[in-house]
Amino acid sequence: MLDDVGYGRREVKPRPVLPALQLADCMEEGFLQDAREAHQYVIALCCVLVPSRSNPLIRR
């Protein structure tokens, strides 16, 4: 069950600095997301450029 608790309120609270190990984990997650995105573009480009029997864009 969800309840509507009203409008959100912006509240800035002080946060402790992240340790180097956790900061490195965050950077690795960013790199992983970038790699996934690049992989999708490469696969899409290969589907258009590389002839194959399963590619409907190329007639044989």
CHARMM internal coordinates of N, CA and C (Angstrom, degrees):
IC EDIT
DIST 1 N 1 CA 1.4458
DIST 1 CA 1 C 1.5209
ANGL 1 N 1 CA 1 C 108.24
DIST 1 C 2 N 1.3221
ANGL 1 CA 1 C 2 N 116.10
DIHE 1 N 1 CA 1 C 2 N 134.83
DIST 2 N 2 CA 1.4589
ANGL 1 C 2 N 2 CA 121.37
DIHE 1 CA 1 C 2 N 2 CA 178.51
DIST 2 CA 2 C 1.5185
ANGL 2 N 2 CA 2 C 109.50
DIHE 1 C 2 N 2 CA 2 C -111.80
DIST 2 C 3 N 1.2992
ANGL 2 CA 2 C 3 N 116.07
DIHE 2 N 2 CA 2 C 3 N 139.16
DIST 3 N 3 CA 1.4551
ANGL 2 C 3 N 3 CA 121.06
DIHE 2 CA 2 C 3 N 3 CA 176.34
DIST 3 CA 3 C 1.5163
ANGL 3 N 3 CA 3 C 109.50
DIHE 2 C 3 N 3 CA 3 C -116.27
DIST 3 C 4 N 1.3201
ANGL 3 CA 3 C 4 N 116.71
DIHE 3 N 3 CA 3 C 4 N 140.99
DIST 4 N 4 CA 1.4552
ANGL 3 C 4 N 4 CA 121.43
DIHE 3 CA 3 C 4 N 4 CA 174.90
DIST 4 CA 4 C 1.5243
ANGL 4 N 4 CA 4 C 107.55
DIHE 3 C 4 N 4 CA 4 C -80.87
DIST 4 C 5 N 1.3127
ANGL 4 CA 4 C 5 N 115.51
DIHE 4 N 4 CA 4 C 5 N 116.43
DIST 5 N 5 CA 1.4647
ANGL 4 C 5 N 5 CA 119.17
DIHE 4 CA 4 C 5 N 5 CA -176.76
DIST 5 CA 5 C 1.5278
ANGL 5 N 5 CA 5 C 111.81
DIHE 4 C 5 N 5 CA 5 C -100.48
DIST 5 C 6 N 1.3273
ANGL 5 CA 5 C 6 N 116.48
DIHE 5 N 5 CA 5 C 6 N 9.20
DIST 6 N 6 CA 1.4652
ANGL 5 C 6 N 6 CA 119.91
DIHE 5 CA 5 C 6 N 6 CA 176.97
DIST 6 CA 6 C 1.5205
ANGL 6 N 6 CA 6 C 111.81
DIHE 5 C 6 N 6 CA 6 C 98.61
DIST 6 C 7 N 1.3095
ANGL 6 CA 6 C 7 N 116.18
DIHE 6 N 6 CA 6 C 7 N -167.64
DIST 7 N 7 CA 1.4475
ANGL 6 C 7 N 7 CA 122.89
DIHE 6 CA 6 C 7 N 7 CA -177.57
DIST 7 CA 7 C 1.5247
ANGL 7 N 7 CA 7 C 110.20
DIHE 6 C 7 N 7 CA 7 C -74.75
DIST 7 C 8 N 1.3376
ANGL 7 CA 7 C 8 N 114.49
DIHE 7 N 7 CA 7 C 8 N 147.11
DIST 8 N 8 CA 1.4523
ANGL 7 C 8 N 8 CA 119.39
DIHE 7 CA 7 C 8 N 8 CA 176.78
DIST 8 CA 8 C 1.5247
ANGL 8 N 8 CA 8 C 110.10
DIHE 7 C 8 N 8 CA 8 C -74.21
DIST 8 C 9 N 1.2908
ANGL 8 CA 8 C 9 N 115.95
DIHE 8 N 8 CA 8 C 9 N 154.56
DIST 9 N 9 CA 1.4613
ANGL 8 C 9 N 9 CA 121.06
DIHE 8 CA 8 C 9 N 9 CA -180.00
DIST 9 CA 9 C 1.5196
ANGL 9 N 9 CA 9 C 107.91
DIHE 8 C 9 N 9 CA 9 C -124.77
DIST 9 C 10 N 1.3384
ANGL 9 CA 9 C 10 N 114.92
DIHE 9 N 9 CA 9 C 10 N 128.91
DIST 10 N 10 CA 1.4569
ANGL 9 C 10 N 10 CA 119.22
DIHE 9 CA 9 C 10 N 10 CA 178.83
DIST 10 CA 10 C 1.5222
ANGL 10 N 10 CA 10 C 108.77
DIHE 9 C 10 N 10 CA 10 C -78.49
DIST 10 C 11 N 1.3032
ANGL 10 CA 10 C 11 N 114.01
DIHE 10 N 10 CA 10 C 11 N 124.22
DIST 11 N 11 CA 1.4532
ANGL 10 C 11 N 11 CA 119.37
DIHE 10 CA 10 C 11 N 11 CA -179.76
DIST 11 CA 11 C 1.5241
ANGL 11 N 11 CA 11 C 108.02
DIHE 10 C 11 N 11 CA 11 C -137.01
DIST 11 C 12 N 1.3005
ANGL 11 CA 11 C 12 N 116.45
DIHE 11 N 11 CA 11 C 12 N 119.72
DIST 12 N 12 CA 1.4587
ANGL 11 C 12 N 12 CA 120.88
DIHE 11 CA 11 C 12 N 12 CA -179.48
DIST 12 CA 12 C 1.5200
ANGL 12 N 12 CA 12 C 108.56
DIHE 11 C 12 N 12 CA 12 C -94.27
DIST 12 C 13 N 1.3289
ANGL 12 CA 12 C 13 N 115.00
DIHE 12 N 12 CA 12 C 13 N 120.67
DIST 13 N 13 CA 1.4534
ANGL 12 C 13 N 13 CA 120.11
DIHE 12 CA 12 C 13 N 13 CA 180.00
DIST 13 CA 13 C 1.5238
ANGL 13 N 13 CA 13 C 108.38
DIHE 12 C 13 N 13 CA 13 C -118.35
DIST 13 C 14 N 1.3028
ANGL 13 CA 13 C 14 N 117.24
DIHE 13 N 13 CA 13 C 14 N 146.91
DIST 14 N 14 CA 1.4665
ANGL 13 C 14 N 14 CA 119.02
DIHE 13 CA 13 C 14 N 14 CA 177.29
DIST 14 CA 14 C 1.5312
ANGL 14 N 14 CA 14 C 110.23
DIHE 13 C 14 N 14 CA 14 C -68.36
DIST 14 C 15 N 1.3112
ANGL 14 CA 14 C 15 N 115.23
DIHE 14 N 14 CA 14 C 15 N 138.76
DIST 15 N 15 CA 1.4542
ANGL 14 C 15 N 15 CA 121.03
DIHE 14 CA 14 C 15 N 15 CA 178.99
DIST 15 CA 15 C 1.5139
ANGL 15 N 15 CA 15 C 109.17
DIHE 14 C 15 N 15 CA 15 C -121.55
DIST 15 C 16 N 1.3169
ANGL 15 CA 15 C 16 N 116.63
DIHE 15 N 15 CA 15 C 16 N 146.25
DIST 16 N 16 CA 1.4669
ANGL 15 C 16 N 16 CA 118.22
DIHE 15 CA 15 C 16 N 16 CA 176.75
DIST 16 CA 16 C 1.5291
ANGL 16 N 16 CA 16 C 110.17
DIHE 15 C 16 N 16 CA 16 C -70.32
DIST 16 C 17 N 1.2985
ANGL 16 CA 16 C 17 N 116.12
DIHE 16 N 16 CA 16 C 17 N 153.89
DIST 17 N 17 CA 1.4596
ANGL 16 C 17 N 17 CA 121.43
DIHE 16 CA 16 C 17 N 17 CA 178.10
DIST 17 CA 17 C 1.5239
ANGL 17 N 17 CA 17 C 108.94
DIHE 16 C 17 N 17 CA 17 C -69.19
DIST 17 C 18 N 1.3319
ANGL 17 CA 17 C 18 N 115.79
DIHE 17 N 17 CA 17 C 18 N 138.02
DIST 18 N 18 CA 1.4629
ANGL 17 C 18 N 18 CA 119.93
DIHE 17 CA 17 C 18 N 18 CA 179.34
DIST 18 CA 18 C 1.5239
ANGL 18 N 18 CA 18 C 110.45
DIHE 17 C 18 N 18 CA 18 C -69.66
DIST 18 C 19 N 1.3088
ANGL 18 CA 18 C 19 N 116.78
DIHE 18 N 18 CA 18 C 19 N 138.37
DIST 19 N 19 CA 1.4708
ANGL 18 C 19 N 19 CA 119.10
DIHE 18 CA 18 C 19 N 19 CA 173.58
DIST 19 CA 19 C 1.5253
ANGL 19 N 19 CA 19 C 109.96
DIHE 18 C 19 N 19 CA 19 C -64.69
DIST 19 C 20 N 1.3196
ANGL 19 CA 19 C 20 N 116.26
DIHE 19 N 19 CA 19 C 20 N 157.47
DIST 20 N 20 CA 1.4624
ANGL 19 C 20 N 20 CA 121.55
DIHE 19 CA 19 C 20 N 20 CA -175.71
DIST 20 CA 20 C 1.5299
ANGL 20 N 20 CA 20 C 111.81
DIHE 19 C 20 N 20 CA 20 C -58.25
DIST 20 C 21 N 1.3301
ANGL 20 CA 20 C 21 N 117.85
DIHE 20 N 20 CA 20 C 21 N -37.12
DIST 21 N 21 CA 1.4625
ANGL 20 C 21 N 21 CA 121.00
DIHE 20 CA 20 C 21 N 21 CA -178.71
DIST 21 CA 21 C 1.5321
ANGL 21 N 21 CA 21 C 111.11
DIHE 20 C 21 N 21 CA 21 C -65.39
DIST 21 C 22 N 1.3269
ANGL 21 CA 21 C 22 N 117.70
DIHE 21 N 21 CA 21 C 22 N -43.34
DIST 22 N 22 CA 1.4670
ANGL 21 C 22 N 22 CA 120.57
DIHE 21 CA 21 C 22 N 22 CA 178.83
DIST 22 CA 22 C 1.5240
ANGL 22 N 22 CA 22 C 110.95
DIHE 21 C 22 N 22 CA 22 C -69.23
DIST 22 C 23 N 1.3159
ANGL 22 CA 22 C 23 N 117.31
DIHE 22 N 22 CA 22 C 23 N -35.79
DIST 23 N 23 CA 1.4635
ANGL 22 C 23 N 23 CA 120.83
DIHE 22 CA 22 C 23 N 23 CA 177.91
DIST 23 CA 23 C 1.5234
ANGL 23 N 23 CA 23 C 110.21
DIHE 22 C 23 N 23 CA 23 C -65.34
DIST 23 C 24 N 1.3232
ANGL 23 CA 23 C 24 N 116.88
DIHE 23 N 23 CA 23 C 24 N -40.26
DIST 24 N 24 CA 1.4681
ANGL 23 C 24 N 24 CA 120.84
DIHE 23 CA 23 C 24 N 24 CA 177.13
DIST 24 CA 24 C 1.5249
ANGL 24 N 24 CA 24 C 110.33
DIHE 23 C 24 N 24 CA 24 C -63.75
DIST 24 C 25 N 1.3448
ANGL 24 CA 24 C 25 N 117.99
DIHE 24 N 24 CA 24 C 25 N -38.04
DIST 25 N 25 CA 1.4565
ANGL 24 C 25 N 25 CA 120.90
DIHE 24 CA 24 C 25 N 25 CA 177.10
DIST 25 CA 25 C 1.5205
ANGL 25 N 25 CA 25 C 111.05
DIHE 24 C 25 N 25 CA 25 C -61.67
DIST 25 C 26 N 1.3197
ANGL 25 CA 25 C 26 N 116.96
DIHE 25 N 25 CA 25 C 26 N -40.19
DIST 26 N 26 CA 1.4651
ANGL 25 C 26 N 26 CA 120.89
DIHE 25 CA 25 C 26 N 26 CA 178.68
DIST 26 CA 26 C 1.5320
ANGL 26 N 26 CA 26 C 110.55
DIHE 25 C 26 N 26 CA 26 C -63.67
DIST 26 C 27 N 1.3250
ANGL 26 CA 26 C 27 N 116.16
DIHE 26 N 26 CA 26 C 27 N -41.79
DIST 27 N 27 CA 1.4667
ANGL 26 C 27 N 27 CA 120.10
DIHE 26 CA 26 C 27 N 27 CA 179.24
DIST 27 CA 27 C 1.5222
ANGL 27 N 27 CA 27 C 110.41
DIHE 26 C 27 N 27 CA 27 C -65.21
DIST 27 C 28 N 1.3337
ANGL 27 CA 27 C 28 N 117.48
DIHE 27 N 27 CA 27 C 28 N -39.94
DIST 28 N 28 CA 1.4620
ANGL 27 C 28 N 28 CA 121.01
DIHE 27 CA 27 C 28 N 28 CA 178.44
DIST 28 CA 28 C 1.5210
ANGL 28 N 28 CA 28 C 111.37
DIHE 27 C 28 N 28 CA 28 C -63.41
DIST 28 C 29 N 1.3223
ANGL 28 CA 28 C 29 N 117.28
DIHE 28 N 28 CA 28 C 29 N -38.14
DIST 29 N 29 CA 1.4652
ANGL 28 C 29 N 29 CA 120.52
DIHE 28 CA 28 C 29 N 29 CA 177.03
DIST 29 CA 29 C 1.5267
ANGL 29 N 29 CA 29 C 110.10
DIHE 28 C 29 N 29 CA 29 C -62.82
DIST 29 C 30 N 1.3190
ANGL 29 CA 29 C 30 N 116.88
DIHE 29 N 29 CA 29 C 30 N -39.81
DIST 30 N 30 CA 1.4645
ANGL 29 C 30 N 30 CA 120.75
DIHE 29 CA 29 C 30 N 30 CA 177.25
DIST 30 CA 30 C 1.5171
ANGL 30 N 30 CA 30 C 111.73
DIHE 29 C 30 N 30 CA 30 C -64.03
DIST 30 C 31 N 1.3396
ANGL 30 CA 30 C 31 N 115.95
DIHE 30 N 30 CA 30 C 31 N -42.70
DIST 31 N 31 CA 1.4624
ANGL 30 C 31 N 31 CA 119.79
DIHE 30 CA 30 C 31 N 31 CA 177.90
DIST 31 CA 31 C 1.5210
ANGL 31 N 31 CA 31 C 111.18
DIHE 30 C 31 N 31 CA 31 C -63.53
DIST 31 C 32 N 1.3207
ANGL 31 CA 31 C 32 N 116.55
DIHE 31 N 31 CA 31 C 32 N -38.98
DIST 32 N 32 CA 1.4642
ANGL 31 C 32 N 32 CA 120.87
DIHE 31 CA 31 C 32 N 32 CA 179.10
DIST 32 CA 32 C 1.5237
ANGL 32 N 32 CA 32 C 110.93
DIHE 31 C 32 N 32 CA 32 C -64.17
DIST 32 C 33 N 1.3129
ANGL 32 CA 32 C 33 N 117.35
DIHE 32 N 32 CA 32 C 33 N -42.40
DIST 33 N 33 CA 1.4607
ANGL 32 C 33 N 33 CA 120.92
DIHE 32 CA 32 C 33 N 33 CA 178.10
DIST 33 CA 33 C 1.5321
ANGL 33 N 33 CA 33 C 110.90
DIHE 32 C 33 N 33 CA 33 C -64.08
DIST 33 C 34 N 1.3336
ANGL 33 CA 33 C 34 N 116.93
DIHE 33 N 33 CA 33 C 34 N -40.98
DIST 34 N 34 CA 1.4708
ANGL 33 C 34 N 34 CA 120.57
DIHE 33 CA 33 C 34 N 34 CA 177.06
DIST 34 CA 34 C 1.5189
ANGL 34 N 34 CA 34 C 111.19
DIHE 33 C 34 N 34 CA 34 C -62.73
DIST 34 C 35 N 1.3361
ANGL 34 CA 34 C 35 N 116.67
DIHE 34 N 34 CA 34 C 35 N -40.32
DIST 35 N 35 CA 1.4616
ANGL 34 C 35 N 35 CA 120.51
DIHE 34 CA 34 C 35 N 35 CA 179.31
DIST 35 CA 35 C 1.5240
ANGL 35 N 35 CA 35 C 111.08
DIHE 34 C 35 N 35 CA 35 C -65.61
DIST 35 C 36 N 1.3231
ANGL 35 CA 35 C 36 N 117.22
DIHE 35 N 35 CA 35 C 36 N -39.81
DIST 36 N 36 CA 1.4698
ANGL 35 C 36 N 36 CA 119.94
DIHE 35 CA 35 C 36 N 36 CA 178.03
DIST 36 CA 36 C 1.5204
ANGL 36 N 36 CA 36 C 111.00
DIHE 35 C 36 N 36 CA 36 C -62.72
DIST 36 C 37 N 1.3227
ANGL 36 CA 36 C 37 N 116.30
DIHE 36 N 36 CA 36 C 37 N -42.12
DIST 37 N 37 CA 1.4632
ANGL 36 C 37 N 37 CA 120.34
DIHE 36 CA 36 C 37 N 37 CA 179.93
DIST 37 CA 37 C 1.5304
ANGL 37 N 37 CA 37 C 110.92
DIHE 36 C 37 N 37 CA 37 C -65.34
DIST 37 C 38 N 1.3208
ANGL 37 CA 37 C 38 N 117.12
DIHE 37 N 37 CA 37 C 38 N -44.70
DIST 38 N 38 CA 1.4660
ANGL 37 C 38 N 38 CA 120.61
DIHE 37 CA 37 C 38 N 38 CA 178.47
DIST 38 CA 38 C 1.5309
ANGL 38 N 38 CA 38 C 110.40
DIHE 37 C 38 N 38 CA 38 C -62.39
DIST 38 C 39 N 1.3250
ANGL 38 CA 38 C 39 N 117.47
DIHE 38 N 38 CA 38 C 39 N -39.01
DIST 39 N 39 CA 1.4661
ANGL 38 C 39 N 39 CA 121.77
DIHE 38 CA 38 C 39 N 39 CA 178.87
DIST 39 CA 39 C 1.5251
ANGL 39 N 39 CA 39 C 110.60
DIHE 38 C 39 N 39 CA 39 C -61.58
DIST 39 C 40 N 1.3111
ANGL 39 CA 39 C 40 N 117.57
DIHE 39 N 39 CA 39 C 40 N -41.39
DIST 40 N 40 CA 1.4659
ANGL 39 C 40 N 40 CA 120.31
DIHE 39 CA 39 C 40 N 40 CA 179.24
DIST 40 CA 40 C 1.5261
ANGL 40 N 40 CA 40 C 111.05
DIHE 39 C 40 N 40 CA 40 C -62.85
DIST 40 C 41 N 1.3245
ANGL 40 CA 40 C 41 N 116.98
DIHE 40 N 40 CA 40 C 41 N -41.30
DIST 41 N 41 CA 1.4695
ANGL 40 C 41 N 41 CA 120.09
DIHE 40 CA 40 C 41 N 41 CA 178.89
DIST 41 CA 41 C 1.5293
ANGL 41 N 41 CA 41 C 111.15
DIHE 40 C 41 N 41 CA 41 C -66.09
DIST 41 C 42 N 1.3150
ANGL 41 CA 41 C 42 N 117.41
DIHE 41 N 41 CA 41 C 42 N -41.22
DIST 42 N 42 CA 1.4605
ANGL 41 C 42 N 42 CA 120.93
DIHE 41 CA 41 C 42 N 42 CA 179.74
DIST 42 CA 42 C 1.5227
ANGL 42 N 42 CA 42 C 110.61
DIHE 41 C 42 N 42 CA 42 C -64.21
DIST 42 C 43 N 1.3178
ANGL 42 CA 42 C 43 N 117.11
DIHE 42 N 42 CA 42 C 43 N -44.38
DIST 43 N 43 CA 1.4686
ANGL 42 C 43 N 43 CA 120.31
DIHE 42 CA 42 C 43 N 43 CA 179.60
DIST 43 CA 43 C 1.5281
ANGL 43 N 43 CA 43 C 110.33
DIHE 42 C 43 N 43 CA 43 C -63.25
DIST 43 C 44 N 1.3173
ANGL 43 CA 43 C 44 N 117.39
DIHE 43 N 43 CA 43 C 44 N -42.85
DIST 44 N 44 CA 1.4677
ANGL 43 C 44 N 44 CA 120.21
DIHE 43 CA 43 C 44 N 44 CA 178.89
DIST 44 CA 44 C 1.5246
ANGL 44 N 44 CA 44 C 110.90
DIHE 43 C 44 N 44 CA 44 C -63.00
DIST 44 C 45 N 1.3201
ANGL 44 CA 44 C 45 N 116.95
DIHE 44 N 44 CA 44 C 45 N -42.08
DIST 45 N 45 CA 1.4648
ANGL 44 C 45 N 45 CA 120.59
DIHE 44 CA 44 C 45 N 45 CA 178.95
DIST 45 CA 45 C 1.5251
ANGL 45 N 45 CA 45 C 111.00
DIHE 44 C 45 N 45 CA 45 C -65.22
DIST 45 C 46 N 1.3200
ANGL 45 CA 45 C 46 N 117.18
DIHE 45 N 45 CA 45 C 46 N -40.70
DIST 46 N 46 CA 1.4678
ANGL 45 C 46 N 46 CA 120.43
DIHE 45 CA 45 C 46 N 46 CA 178.64
DIST 46 CA 46 C 1.5215
ANGL 46 N 46 CA 46 C 111.68
DIHE 45 C 46 N 46 CA 46 C -64.65
DIST 46 C 47 N 1.3089
ANGL 46 CA 46 C 47 N 116.98
DIHE 46 N 46 CA 46 C 47 N -35.76
DIST 47 N 47 CA 1.4647
ANGL 46 C 47 N 47 CA 119.67
DIHE 46 CA 46 C 47 N 47 CA 179.13
DIST 47 CA 47 C 1.5190
ANGL 47 N 47 CA 47 C 111.31
DIHE 46 C 47 N 47 CA 47 C -63.70
DIST 47 C 48 N 1.3113
ANGL 47 CA 47 C 48 N 116.92
DIHE 47 N 47 CA 47 C 48 N -30.07
DIST 48 N 48 CA 1.4631
ANGL 47 C 48 N 48 CA 120.88
DIHE 47 CA 47 C 48 N 48 CA 179.85
DIST 48 CA 48 C 1.5256
ANGL 48 N 48 CA 48 C 111.08
DIHE 47 C 48 N 48 CA 48 C -84.23
DIST 48 C 49 N 1.3234
ANGL 48 CA 48 C 49 N 118.16
DIHE 48 N 48 CA 48 C 49 N -39.09
DIST 49 N 49 CA 1.4598
ANGL 48 C 49 N 49 CA 121.41
DIHE 48 CA 48 C 49 N 49 CA -172.01
DIST 49 CA 49 C 1.5262
ANGL 49 N 49 CA 49 C 114.85
DIHE 48 C 49 N 49 CA 49 C -91.72
DIST 49 C 50 N 1.2998
ANGL 49 CA 49 C 50 N 117.85
DIHE 49 N 49 CA 49 C 50 N -32.25
DIST 50 N 50 CA 1.4681
ANGL 49 C 50 N 50 CA 120.46
DIHE 49 CA 49 C 50 N 50 CA -173.36
DIST 50 CA 50 C 1.5259
ANGL 50 N 50 CA 50 C 109.66
DIHE 49 C 50 N 50 CA 50 C -92.56
DIST 50 C 51 N 1.3252
ANGL 50 CA 50 C 51 N 117.04
DIHE 50 N 50 CA 50 C 51 N 122.52
DIST 51 N 51 CA 1.4677
ANGL 50 C 51 N 51 CA 118.82
DIHE 50 CA 50 C 51 N 51 CA 178.53
DIST 51 CA 51 C 1.5286
ANGL 51 N 51 CA 51 C 111.47
DIHE 50 C 51 N 51 CA 51 C -69.31
DIST 51 C 52 N 1.2984
ANGL 51 CA 51 C 52 N 114.18
DIHE 51 N 51 CA 51 C 52 N 138.79
DIST 52 N 52 CA 1.4648
ANGL 51 C 52 N 52 CA 119.07
DIHE 51 CA 51 C 52 N 52 CA 176.21
DIST 52 CA 52 C 1.5202
ANGL 52 N 52 CA 52 C 108.70
DIHE 51 C 52 N 52 CA 52 C -159.34
DIST 52 C 53 N 1.3191
ANGL 52 CA 52 C 53 N 115.94
DIHE 52 N 52 CA 52 C 53 N 159.77
DIST 53 N 53 CA 1.4618
ANGL 52 C 53 N 53 CA 119.95
DIHE 52 CA 52 C 53 N 53 CA -179.43
DIST 53 CA 53 C 1.5241
ANGL 53 N 53 CA 53 C 111.75
DIHE 52 C 53 N 53 CA 53 C -67.66
DIST 53 C 54 N 1.3297
ANGL 53 CA 53 C 54 N 117.42
DIHE 53 N 53 CA 53 C 54 N -27.00
DIST 54 N 54 CA 1.4604
ANGL 53 C 54 N 54 CA 119.74
DIHE 53 CA 53 C 54 N 54 CA -177.71
DIST 54 CA 54 C 1.5171
ANGL 54 N 54 CA 54 C 113.18
DIHE 53 C 54 N 54 CA 54 C -87.72
DIST 54 C 55 N 1.3318
ANGL 54 CA 54 C 55 N 117.40
DIHE 54 N 54 CA 54 C 55 N -3.37
DIST 55 N 55 CA 1.4577
ANGL 54 C 55 N 55 CA 120.80
DIHE 54 CA 54 C 55 N 55 CA -179.51
DIST 55 CA 55 C 1.5318
ANGL 55 N 55 CA 55 C 108.81
DIHE 54 C 55 N 55 CA 55 C -89.60
DIST 55 C 56 N 1.3299
ANGL 55 CA 55 C 56 N 117.27
DIHE 55 N 55 CA 55 C 56 N 114.00
DIST 56 N 56 CA 1.4665
ANGL 55 C 56 N 56 CA 120.02
DIHE 55 CA 55 C 56 N 56 CA -177.12
DIST 56 CA 56 C 1.5310
ANGL 56 N 56 CA 56 C 113.05
DIHE 55 C 56 N 56 CA 56 C -73.01
DIST 56 C 57 N 1.3131
ANGL 56 CA 56 C 57 N 118.25
DIHE 56 N 56 CA 56 C 57 N -10.71
DIST 57 N 57 CA 1.4722
ANGL 56 C 57 N 57 CA 120.37
DIHE 56 CA 56 C 57 N 57 CA -178.82
DIST 57 CA 57 C 1.5217
ANGL 57 N 57 CA 57 C 112.74
DIHE 56 C 57 N 57 CA 57 C -80.84
DIST 57 C 58 N 1.3098
ANGL 57 CA 57 C 58 N 118.12
DIHE 57 N 57 CA 57 C 58 N -15.56
DIST 58 N 58 CA 1.4499
ANGL 57 C 58 N 58 CA 121.59
DIHE 57 CA 57 C 58 N 58 CA -175.85
DIST 58 CA 58 C 1.5215
ANGL 58 N 58 CA 58 C 108.88
DIHE 57 C 58 N 58 CA 58 C -115.15
DIST 58 C 59 N 1.3365
ANGL 58 CA 58 C 59 N 115.65
DIHE 58 N 58 CA 58 C 59 N 123.69
DIST 59 N 59 CA 1.4614
ANGL 58 C 59 N 59 CA 120.64
DIHE 58 CA 58 C 59 N 59 CA 178.37
DIST 59 CA 59 C 1.5179
ANGL 59 N 59 CA 59 C 109.94
DIHE 58 C 59 N 59 CA 59 C -87.79
DIST 59 C 60 N 1.3051
ANGL 59 CA 59 C 60 N 115.82
DIHE 59 N 59 CA 59 C 60 N 148.81
DIST 60 N 60 CA 1.4606
ANGL 59 C 60 N 60 CA 120.84
DIHE 59 CA 59 C 60 N 60 CA 175.97
DIST 60 CA 60 C 1.4861
ANGL 60 N 60 CA 60 C 109.51
DIHE 59 C 60 N 60 CA 60 C -120.44
END
COOR INIT
IC SEED 1 N 1 CA 1 C
IC BUILD
